[in-house]
Amino acid sequence: MTDELPPAGATLPSDVVLFDSNQHENQGDESKVQDNVQLQEETEPLILFRNVCPTDLTQIYSLEKASYPPDEAASRKQIQYRQHHAATFFRCAVLIQQNKSEQNLEQDAITIPSNTAGEEASDEPRARTLSNFAMGESSSTLLAKDSNAISSNTLSTHAEDNRNSLNGLGEIIGYISATRCHTFDEDAMKAHDATGKLLAIHSVVVAEKYRNRGIGTKMMLNYLDAVDKMMQKQTGGASGRLKHPIEKVVLITKMQNVKLYLNVGFSILGKSKICHGKDQWYDCELKVESVQNSSDREQKYECWIMDSFAVLNIGGNQGNSGISSGYANDAASVSLSIDTNCKAIRTLERGTGNPAAVVMIHDGGQIETESSDEENEESQQEFDPALEQNQAWMKIVAREFHLSETAFIWRRLSGVGVEYGIRFYTCNGTEVDLCGHATLAAASAVFEKLSQEGKRDLSVAFYGKRDVLKAKPATGGTGSGKIIMEFPTKTTILLEPGSDDEIATKRMIQKSLFSTLNDDDLDSVICQIGCDEGGDDLLVEITTDAFFALPTCEDIDFSFMKAYDGYKRGVIVCCLVSEDLKKNGEKADFFSRFFGPKVGISEDPVTGSAHCILGPYFGSKLQKDYVVGMQKSERGGIVECMMVDDGLMRISGSVVKAVNGYLYL
């Protein structure tokens, strides 16, 4: 019996289990028992199920090649991948020949039944849910005993030796490999995802000379029983290897093996869309009931959605928004007015600013730790953002929030003072090095937690991928209000007039934003074009009139921006505030909009990191250390910039908490 799925990934307990494969199959058939009497007198074959280890892979690969056509067999590299990344879900059946005189087991010694055609699944238990196997319903077919019960003359008495390699004893006569994924399709199953809710079985193999003897069915029952035991540990709250629960076991099979999977509890969903070789395959699934009955089945992390750089009403002559500064008395309370040709910005604090999600991680994340009696062992494991499983999980969570950015923060165990690690992911799962509004949101969440502990007026340092970002509350220290952040400045490198880069950039701007303008008119509205030194963001300064003539986000053709290779992250379109607006009471120094189709963001509501470029650029242009920018998105937001020494600047903005709760993914 053999089945093979396209590649996928995951984890099962590595205990060694002994099975009597003769007891059920030969029940009621005395002739078969008599046929095996002479064999039992000399040797007593034992079948043990355990996890596959690296030293087994040569045998495993030989079985794979012998059991599948070339267009279906997994490659050596795929098998190695599955054992390396999903070792706990890679189990094998090992045949041990031992002298009866040397073993002291009573009913646990087994024999291999004769090879009788059609016997494979003829008498096995009928369909049941996975939780039934752990309840003992399969006890008529299976007997289990700890590895220490096996004769010390046959196996090592060292538990870990028996658990992992059996000291190389025995012949591997079958195996099952699987990995975890989130969706039942070929692309999702090409790599292991430790957070996946589906356990996708790739291979169910029994060596040819041992087929049609019930071994494959018993191997599958053992496999499912091991999964269920893991789920019971997980849902019971005990520390264990399975951090995220499995909801379904899935596989594809050929028609001749459908009966076997029905007999062990699978449902047949119909013809599979997965193409694997030339034959037709059928989708099968088995639901894991222990997950469905669990009320607290997954790790939860506290999370927030914060509106960063929100426009706050602060009293007095408000106009459309308010600015208050922590840096200069002459900007302590000012108001912004909006040109009548500009799309109206909402004036209340609700619904303004840039929403960012914050997830506070209090453990090792997706690290699958060994069991321990210490209750707090997991909480002492620092989150590792470079770990493949953690990165995959962060991408999934960011896509789930579907906000422009999600910040993941965790307390640094080696830190002095209030120190957190931080990483940023966009709504399409792209990691970015720096995000101002998500840092502001993260700082607000940290200060809120600190204030609940009675700690106020503390600063926090966030250790990002490249930079250390510092933040402190402007007043009060509660996190609800204005926060000042210290960011690195970015220098704008202007494109040389008439250069190929400038011509290409202008062409992109024309097609994206000013399709009705000819070349001469375009030249008259563009003031300067530049890029930061890292090539991340493109800065395009235009006239004030041209800025207010920009199309709405819905009317912009982003295909040209996305295809243009002159930048990595985003396009900043900005302008100086005109003298006419200044005379009418406008206190902002510049306006901007930020477009990031390359990272999955058509238009960002407010982009704090863009002001690492905008602040120094307009500060130099206006010869001012303190400048105020207003981002003219539909939501709108205010960012205050103060240039300081040593290539640093302070960015401040207000934060409004929108959502606070728990993440269960």
N, C-alpha and C positions, 0 to 999 in steps of 0.2 A: 504494500500500500504506500503510495507516494503522492504528495501534493506539493506545489510550489507557488508562492506568490511573488510578485515583483518586490524589489528591495524595500524595507521599512526600518524600525528601531525599538529597546527597553529593559525589565527587571523581575525574579522569583526566588523563593528561599532556596538556599543551596544545601538543604538537608538530604541525606542519603536515605532512600526508602526501599524496603524489600517487599516484593510482591509474590504471592503464590498464583502463578498464571495458570495452574492446572485445576485448582479447586472448582471454579465455576464452570469452566468449559467442559470438563469431563463429568460433571455431576449427572448422575442417572445413567451413565454409560460405562458399565463395569469393564467392558472389553477394552476400552481405551486405557483404563487404569492398569489392567493386567499387562498391556503391551509395554508399559513403562516400568514394571517392577524390576526387571533385570538391570535396566539403566540405573535405577536408584541404588541398587546394591553396590555398585562400583563408584559412581560419582553422583553428586547431587547439584544440578545446575541452579544457580541463584541469579535472578534478574534484579538488579538494583537501578533505581532512577536517581540521577544527580545532575548538577549543573555541569555544563561543558567548560573545560579549561583550555588554555592555549595549547597544551601538549596533546590535546585530543584532535586538533584541527586537521591533521594529516588524514586520520581515519575518517573524519566527518566529510572531508572533501572527496575522498575516494567513494564513499557511499553516495554522495550527491551526484557525482559523474556517472556512477553505475545505475542510478535510479531514474534519471531524467534524460530526455532527449537533449541534444546540445543547445537547442533554441529555448529551453526551459531551465536548464541547470544554472544554479548560482555560480558565479566565479569565485575563485579562491579569495579575491579581494573582498567580495561581498560577504563571504562567510567570516572572514577575519573582522570585518567591520561590525557584524552582528555580535560576535563574541566579545569584542572590545567595548562596544557602546551599550550592549544590551545583554550582558552575560547572565543576568539573573533570569532572563526569559529564554535562555538557550539550554535545554535539558536533553539528556540522553539516557538510553537504556543500555546497561552493561551486563553482559552474561559472564558470570563467574563460575568456573568449574572447580569444585572442591571435593575432597574425599569425605565420604559420609562419616568415616571413623574419626575425622579431625574436627567435625562440627558438632555442637551441642544443642542445636536448635531442634525443636520438636516438630511443630506443624509448619514452620516457616521455610524449610527447605523446599524448593520447587523443582519440577521437571518441565521440559519443553514438550508440549503436546505434539502428536504426529501431524504431519502436514496434510490436512484434510480440506479439500476444495470446498469453498462456500462456508467455512466455519468462522470466518473472520468476525462477523458481527451478528451471527445468527441468534445467539442466546444472550446478548448483552442487555443491560438495563434500557428501558425505553426512555423517551425524551424527558428531561427534567431541567430545572434551573440550576445554575451553578451553585447556589447556596445549599441545595440538597446534598451535594457530594460531601460537604463538610459535616452534614448531620448524621452520617453513618449509613445512608441508604445503599451505598455501594459496598458495604462490608461483606456481603456474600461473595463478592468477586475479589476483593482486595484485602491483603493483610499487610500491616506496616510494623516495622520494628526499627528502633534506633540502630545506627551502625555499630555501636559498641556491643550489641547482642550477637554479632557475627563473630565466628571464631577468630581469636587473635593469631592463629596460625595462617589464616587466609588474608586478614586485613590488619592494617596498623591499628594499634590501640589509641593513637593520637587522633583526637576528634577532627582536627583541621585537615590531617592527611586524608582521612576517609571522606571528608566533606568535599574536598576539591579534586583530588586526582586518583584516589584509590591506589596510590603508588604504582600506577601503570598497569595494575592487574585487570584481567578480563578483556572481553571483546565487546566493542561498541556495536550493537546490533540495530540501533535505531536512534532517532533524535527528533526533536521539535524545536524550531527556531522561530522567534517572533520579535517584533519591535513595536514601538508605540507611535501613534499619529493622531491627528484630530479629524481627518476626513478619510473616507473609504474610497480612495482613488489612487491611481498609479503615481502621480507626482508627489502627493503627501507621504507616500510610503517609501520614498527613496532615501529618507534619512530618519534616524531615530529622534523622537521628540519626547523627552522624559515627562513632559506635562500632558501628553496626549491621552485622551479619554478612551481611545480605541486601542486594543491590543491586536495587532495584525499578525496572524500566523503566516509565515513564509513557506516553511517546509515541514512536512510530516513524513518521515522516511523510516522504513523497516528494511533491513537487508533481505535480499531476495529469498535466501534459503530459510528464513524464519517467518515468511509471510503466511497468511491464512491460518494462524494459530492463536489469534486473539491478542497478540502482543501489541499491535498498533492501537487497539481500543484501550487496553490497559495503560499504555503509555499516555494516551490522550486524557484518560480519567485522572491519572496521577498529576498530569500537567494542570488540568483545571482545578483539581483539589488544592494544588500548591498556590494557584492564583487566589482561590477563595480564602485560604488561610491568611495570605498576605492582606487581603481586603478586610478580614475580621480584625487583624491587628491594627490596621490603619483606622477603621471606623471606631474601634474601641478606644482610641486615643493613645495606644501604646507607641513607644518609640520604635520605629522599624524602617525598613529600606524603602517602602512604597510611600512616598510623600504625597503624591497626587493619585486619586482613585481611578480605577478603570471602570468604565460603564458597560463596554461591550467587548467581546472577543469576536473578531471577524476573520474570514479567510475566503479564498476562492478554491473550488474543487471541480474535478471532472465528474461527469454523470455516474461513472462506475463506483465512485466513492461517496455519493450522496447519502446512501443508506447508513453508512458508518457514522456520519456526522449527525444525522437525524437521531440515531440511537444514543448519542451522548449528549443530546439536548439542544443542538443547533437548529435554527430555522433556515429554510431555503428562501432567499429573497427573489430569485429569478436569475435570468441570464446576466452575466457580468459584462460591463462595458470595458473592463480591463483586458487588454490584448496581451497574451503571454504565450508565445508559440503559435502553432496553427490550429489547435483544438479549441472548442467552445468551453468556457468556464462558467461556474455558477457561484453567485454571492451567497455566503452563509454568515449568520451572526448568532451569538449567544449573549443574552443580557445578564449582567451581574446584579443579582437582586440585593446583595449586601450593600451596594452603593445606593440603590434607590431607597433603602430603609434607613439610611444614615442621616441624622439631623445636623451633624457637625462634621462633615466628611472631609473638609479641605482646610488647609491652612488659611487663615484670614489675615489681611494686612490693612491697617488703617489708611484711608485715602481721603483726599480732598479734591474739590474743584474750586479754584480761586480765580477771580477776575483781577488780573494784574494790570497796573497802570490805568485803573478805572478813573473816570471823570467824576469828581465829587462835588456836590453842592456844599459850599462852605459859608454861605450867608453873604449878605451885602448884595451888591450889583452883580448877579451871577452871569448874565448873558447865557451862553450855551454850555459853559463848563468852567471849572475853577482850577487855579494853580496856586499852590502854596509852596514856599521854598524853605528848606532847612539851612540854606547857605547865605542868603543875603536879605537884609531887612527891606530893601527896596522892592523885593519880589515876594514879600510875605503873603500877600493876598491880592491876586489879580484875576481878571476875567478875560475870557476869550469870546470874540464875536465871530460869526461865520458869514462869509459872503453869500448873498442871496442866490447866486448861481450854483452854489455847492449843495450837494445832497445833504439834507439835514442830519445832524448828529443828535442822538437822544441825550437829554441833559441830565437825567437822573443817574445816580450811581448804579442802579440796577440795569444790567444789560450793556454796560460799557466796559472798556478795557478788553484784555485778551484772556479768555479762559484757558487755564492750564490745569492738568491733573497732577497730583502729587501722591506717590505711593511710598509709605514709610515701611521699610523692610527691617524686621527685628531679628532675623536669623540668617542662616546660610543660603536661603533661597532654594534653588533647585538641586542643591547638593544632596545626594542620597547617602545619608550617614548610616553607619552600622548601629545596631541596637545597643542601648546602654541603659544601665539602671539609674544613671544620673539624670534627673528630670530637666536640669537646665543645660545639658550638654549642647543641644541644638541652638539654644539662644546665645551660646558663647562662640558660635561659629560665625565669623565675619563674612558678609556677602561678597562674592567675587564676581565683578561685572564682566570679567574676561572669560568666564566659564561658558562653554557652548550652550549648556542647558539654560543658564541664566539669561543669556542673550536672546535665545529663542523665546523664553517666557516673557521678557520685557517687550519684545516685538508684538507678541500676542496681546498683551495688556494694552499697549499703546493703540493698537488697531481697535480694541474693544472700546476704549474711551473715545476714539475718533476725534480728538481735539488736535489743534495744530502741534502741541507738544505735551508730552507726559514726562515728568521728572521722577526718577527713582532715587530715593535717598536712604542711607543706612549709617548708623553710628560707627565711627572708626574706633576699634577697640584699642588701638595704639595711640589714639589722639590725646593731645593735651588741651584741656578746655573743651569747648563745644565744637566738635569737628564731625563732619559727615562726608561720606562719599556721595557723588551725584552723577547721574547719566541722563541723557536726554534722547527721547525717541519721538519721531513725528507720527502723524496719523496713519501713514502707510508702512510703518515699521522701520523707517530709516533712522539710524543713529546720527546725531549731530554733535559737534564738539562743544558748542556754546549756545545757550538760550537764555536771554535776559528775563523774559516774563515768567518762564518756568522756574528760574532761580528765585525770582521775587516771590512766587507762589510757595516754593519750598521753604524759604526763609520765614514766611508768614506762618506756615504750618509748624515749624520748629519753635518759633516764639510763642505760639499759642500753647504748645505742650509745656514749654518752660514756665509760662505764666501760671498754668494750672498747678505747677509744683512750687509756686511762690517765688520763682526766679525771674527777675526782670532786668532790663537794661544790659543784657548780655549780648555779645556779638557771636556770630557763627561763621565758621570757615567751611566752605564746600570744596572738596577735592574733585575736580572734574578730570576729563581725559587729558587735558593739556594744562589747564590753569587752576589756580586756587582762587576761589571767589569768596569774598568776605561780605557780610551783611550785618546791619544793626538796625534796630527800630529807631525812628526819629524821636518819638516821644512815647512814654508809657510802657513800652516793652511787651505789649500783649500780642502783637502780630496783626491786629486789626487796625489798619491805618497806614501811614507812610513808612516805608522802609528804604534805607540808604544802602546801596551795594557798591562794592569796589570792583571794577572791571579793568582789564587791560585795554588801552587805547589801540586803535588801528589806523595806520597811515593810509591815506588815499594816494595811489599812484596814478596820475593823470595820463590818459592815452595821448600819444603825440598827434597833433592835428594833421589830418591828411594821411595818416598811416593806414595800412590795411586793416589793423584791429579797429581803429576808429570808424572806418567806412563800414566794416562788417557790423559793428555794434549799432551804428545809426540805421542801417538797413533793417536790423532786427527790431529796433524801437519803432521804426516807421510802420512795419507790417503788423506789429503787435498793438500799438497804441494810437498811431496817427496815420491810418491808412488813407485818409482823405487829403493829406498834405503832400505837395510835391517836394522835390529835393531842396529847392531854395527856401520854401517856407519852413521845412524841417530844420534847416541850418539856423534859421532866425529864432527858433524857440528853444534849441538846445544850447545851454550855456557851457557846460563842461561834462566830460565823461571820464570816469576813473574806476579803479578796482583796488580793493585792499591788497596788502602785500602777500596774503596767502591765496589770493585768487578765488576767495569764497563768494564775495558779494560784489556786484557791479553797481556803481553809483552813477546816476544820470541826473544832473541838475538842469531844470528847465525854467522858463519864465513863470511868474505867478499866474498870468492869464492862461498859459498853456496847461498849467497844473489843474486849474479848475475846469479845463475843457477835456480832461482825461475821461475815457469811458468808464462806466460802472464795471465791476468785476464780471458780471454776466455777459457783457458785450466785448470782452477782450479775447482775442485769439491767442491762446497760450501755446499753441503748437510751435510757433517761431521761437518763443523764449525757451521752451523745453529743448528744442533741437540745437540751439546756439551753444557752442562749446567755449565761449569766452568767459565763463564763470562756473562755479561749482554749486552754489547754494541758491542765491536769490538776486533779484533786481530791485534796487532801491531807486525810486523816482521821487525827487524832492525839489523844493524851491524855497527861496527866501520869502519872508512875509513882506509884502509891498508896503511902501510908505503910506499909501492911502489907507490900508488896513490898520497900520500903526496909529494913524491920526484918529481912527474911529475906535481906538481903545484896545486893539489886539495886542496882547503881551507875548504871544508865542514868537519865537525868532525864526522858526522854519516849519514848513509842513512836509510830510512825507507819506508815501505808500510803499508797501513791500509786497513783492510777488515772488512766490517760491514754487513754481510748478515742478521743478526737478526733485523736490523733496515732498511732493504730494500736497502742497499748500497753494491754492490759486492766489488768494490774497490773505495775508496775515493781518488780524485786527490791530495788534500793536506788537512791535518787534524790539525788545530791549537791546538785544545784541547788535542790531543794525545801528543803534546810537553810539556804539563804540567807534563807528566810522563817522556817523553824522555829527556827533558832538564835537570832536576835534576839527572836522572839516569846516563847519559853520563857526566854531569858536575862532579858528584862525582867520576865516573870511571876515568876521565881524570884530576881530581883535578883542574877544571877551573870554573870560575864564568860565563864566556861567551862562549857559544858553538853555532855552526851553523849546522842546519840539512837540508838535501835535501831529499824531498819525491820523490821517483823514480816511480811515476805513469806514465802513458802515457803522461799526460800533464806536470807534474813536477812542483815543487814549492820549494821555499826557506823560511825557518823559522829560525829567529835569537832568541836566548834565553839568557837572562841575569838573573841570580839568585840574588835576593835581600833578605833583612831580613824579619822576621815575616811571614815566610811561603808563601811569594809571589815571583813572577817572572815576568819579562817583556818579552813579545813576540812581535816581530816586523816583519812586512812584507809589501810588496808593493801591491797597489791596482790599477786595471785598470777598468774603467767604460766601460761596454759593451752595456747596454741597460738602457734607462730611459723613463718612460712613465706613464700610469695610468692603474690601475686595476679596472674592472667594475663588478667583481663577487660579 
